[in-house]
Amino acid sequence: MHRPVLVTGPSALPVSLAEVKSALRVDVGDSDGDLERLIRSAVAHYEGWSGILGIALVAQTWRQDFNRFEQKIMLGLRPVQSISSIKWRNEAGQISTVAEADYALKTDAGGRSYVRFVNDFAFPSDLYEDAAVSVEFVVGWPVVADAPTTPEDIKTAIILHVQKHYDEAAKANSDILDRVERDLISKYRAPFL
C-alpha cells in the first residue's frame, strides 16, 4: 500500500468563518484572515493521511496505489462514500479499468473501508512492477445544499482548536480545552489496522 494522494479537494471547510466568529463572539472583520488560517490549520490537524484522525471531514476524492491485487484491499482514509474507479497498469504501461461488477465497497465494524473483489475475478498476472493497482475513491461527509454534514462534535472541536490559538483567555485554560477537544474527537480516532 502506498500513501494516499489527494485528487480533488473539498468544496468547503467543515466549519465556516461565520460559525467560528459567532462561537468566539468576534464582531469585527479585522481578524478574518487570522481566523481563516486557524480554521485551515485545525482542519489539517485532524484530516487526511497525516491528520491525527485519518479521516476526511468534507467529501473529497483520493487515490491510493497498491503493488498488487488482493481479494480485499484496505483503504487508508475514512469515511469512504464510494469508489470512483479501480485501474491497473500492465508491464507495457497500458492502463485498464476494473468493471464495477467485479468489486464492492465494504466497511468493517471499526469503520475501516475496503474493496472486496468478487470470488471469480481473475487477477491480472502481468502487473507493472510498482504501484500497479490504483483505487480512486470519495471520502468524507457530503455537502448538502452548500453545507457540510460533518458531525457537530468535530465542528465543535475545530472551533475549540481555533479558540485556543486565537483567544488570550483560552490560552490560559488550554489544558482544559485540550481535554474537551480530545473527548469530542475520541470516537473518530482511527482503529488499529
Beta strands, then each sheet from edge to edge (+ up, - down):
strand 1: 5-8
strand 2: 60-66
strand 3: 72-74
strand 4: 80-89
strand 5: 95-97
strand 6: 103-107
strand 7: 113-117
strand 8: 133-139
strand 9: 143-144
strand 10: 147-148
sheet 1: 1+ 2- 8+ 4- 5+
sheet 2: 3+ 7- 6+
sheet 3: 9+ 10-
end
